Amino acid sequence: MGERRRIVQTRSLEERMAEQANILKERASHLPAGAEREVLLKRARIVETGSHLSDWLTSPGLQPPK
């Protein structure tokens, strides 16, 4: 088996997801109303939801008691 490549992330998952959502929204803003634009906006909403879930899952309120 080959070795797994390790990538050290310099930005948090939430930051990368927010950037991806912004890129998708920007691309959608240059398209006329239609199916392709809606697909990009839907993908942006999915990425934003994932980012919010990640924030929620790592929030101090969800940490087990010590």
N, C-alpha and C positions, 0 to 999 in steps of 0.2 A: 504494500500500500504506500501511496505517496504521502509526503508530509503535508500537513495542513498549514496553509499560509496564515500568518498572524498579522493583523492590521491593527495598529494602535490608533485609536480615534482621538483627535485633538479637540473635537467638539462633542457635546452631549447628543444623545439620540434625539431629544426634544428640539435642539437647535437645528440638527440636520433635517428633521421632519418639517419644521417650520419653514426652512429654506426651500424644501421641495414643494410645499404647498404654495409658497409665493411664486415659484417658477411656473407651476401649473396654472395659477390664476393669471399671471402675466401673459403666458402663451394664449390662454382662453380669451383674454381681453382684445387680442389682435384678430380674432376670428369673428365672422358674422354669426348671428344667431343660427343655431342648428345642432345637429347630432354631435359633431366633433367637439364643438365648444362645450356642450353639456357633459360629454364624457370627461373632458379635462376638469371641469368644475366639480364633477362627482368625485374624481380621483383626489382633488385638492381637499374636499370635505372629508374623505376617508382618511387621508394623511393627518389632517388636523384632529380628527377624532382619536386616532392612534396616539398622537402626541399628548392629548388631554388624558387619555387612559394611562399612559406611561407616567405622567405627572402625578396622577391620582394614586397609582400603585406604589410609587416611591415616596408618597407624602408621609410626614411624621405621624399622622393620625392612624395610619395602618400598621405601624411597627408593633411587634409583640411587646408586652410589658417586660420589664427587666427585673 
